[in-house]
Amino acid sequence: MPRDLAYPKERGNTVHRLDQRAKYDLHTIHSIINSTPVLHVSFNVTDPAQGPFPAILPMIGQMGSFSHPSAGLDDTLDCYLHGYVSSRVMKIAREDQAEGLPMTIAATHCDGLVLSLTPFSHSYNYRSAVLFGYAYPVDDEEERLWAMRLITESVVKGRWENSRTPPESAELSSTTILRVRIASGSGKIRDGEPHDDKKDLERPDITSRVWTGVIPMWETLGDPVAAGSNCVEGIPDHIRSFIDKANDKTQAYAQKATRDV
């Protein structure tokens, strides 16, 4: 049973527009982050020669707790990010090890296309989350390996045990793990049917010719295609199981989200 821990509402994370859709509980926000294949991470660039714009990168990451590995999504967690050792974000994070590199992490799922009577009222069904935190390079080898396994298992569950592990020293030296200590966060969810204005719903000349409703939308994992160098016959159970469960889950959520609760 999820607990009721939540990120406190502060100036930077409070949702104002359609605030009835806002979510602050840890379980909802962490679930969105952990189920999003690609996170978008933004941070300020410290070198003026690189231009005035904040940087934003697509990165792989997962919520977790090295000190409490059994912690659930409703617990206080860090966000672990994986990247190449000489990438710009990793270099800047090493420069700011004392205070941590401030960064924002965003994740979004699109669950449906909401078609209304007027273009103005069209929308998406979606789940989004934003985290604000401070990033620190992980230097402890045990924590680095733990985080690599955490992130690998988020790609395909069971993959760590079913691949060549542990990583070799050259692989470890070329990879940096960032631990982002989360300061605050919020989520926002839209689901259900179109919400048209009463004045339009009462016009038969519009309602008789304009179809309204929701087109469910979900990510689908296709049939695996073996590499030319692959020597394993058939599809391993851990891959087939992961695909079936992931597809069932995303489809079920998108279809459920088409209706008002």
Salt bridges, closest charged atoms under 4 A:
ASP74 OD2 - ARG3 NE 3.94
ASP75 OD1 - ARG3 NH2 1.77
ASP111 OD1 - ARG127 NH2 2.77
ASP139 OD1 - ARG94 NH2 3.27
GLU141 OE2 - ARG144 NE 3.25
GLU143 OE2 - ARG179 NE 2.86
GLU161 OE2 - ARG149 NH2 2.73
GLU168 OE2 - ARG164 NH1 3.69
GLU171 OE2 - ARG164 NH2 2.60
GLU193 OE2 - ARG259 NH1 2.96
ASP200 OD2 - LYS199 NZ 3.64
GLU202 OE2 - LYS198 NZ 3.79
ASP205 OD2 - ARG203 NH2 2.73
ASP260 OD1 - HIS195 NE2 3.46
